[in-house]
Amino acid sequence: MHELKSGILNNKMSILIAGRDINVMRRQRQVLSNVSFKISTKEIVSLIGPNGAGKSTLLKILSR
């Protein structure tokens, strides 16, 4: 079991999904650069950002 300094995983929650060092290039443009994250069970997460920030791209990568 992992334990984060923030205490999120201290009460035996397991990691539901994680990404590490995700990089995506589209049309000669870096859309995502070194994106890393961990989402635990029972955790609520939102993905926000301006148009063109790579939100949909990240979700498409995760769905594959």
N, C-alpha and C positions, 0 to 999 in steps of 0.2 A: 504494500500500500504506500502511495506517495504522500508526502506531507509538505505542503507549501507554507512559506513564512506567513502568508496572509491568513492562514487558518481555514481556508476554504475546504480543504480535504481532511481536516483533523477528525471529523466525525464519520469516518469510514465510507465516505462517498467515493465511488469509483469513477474513473475517467470514461466518459461516454464517447468522445471524439477528440482527436488532437491533430494538429498540423505543425510541421516544423520546417523552417527555411523554405517557404513556398515562394517561388519566383515565376512570374509570367510576363512574357513579351508579346505584344500585339502590334503589328504594323510598325516595327522598328521602335516601339515605345515600351518602356518598362511600366507595366500596369500594376504588378505586385512585386514588392522587393523585400525578401527575407521576413515574410509573415509567419509568426509562430503563435500558437495558442493551445489551451487545454480547456475543455468544457466538461464539467462533472455532472453526474446524474443529479437531478433535483435542482439544477442551476438554471436560472432564466437569463438568457443572453439576447442582446439586440445588436444589430449590425447597422451602424449609421455612418453617414458621410455624404459629401457633396456628389453631384452628378459626375461620373467619370472617375470616381475614386477606386473602383475595382470591387465593389460589393457583390454585384451579380457574378462577376468573374470568379470570385472566391467561392461562392455557392455552387457554381457550375463545376469547379474543380473538385469540391467535396462530394458532389453527387456521383462522380465517376467511380 
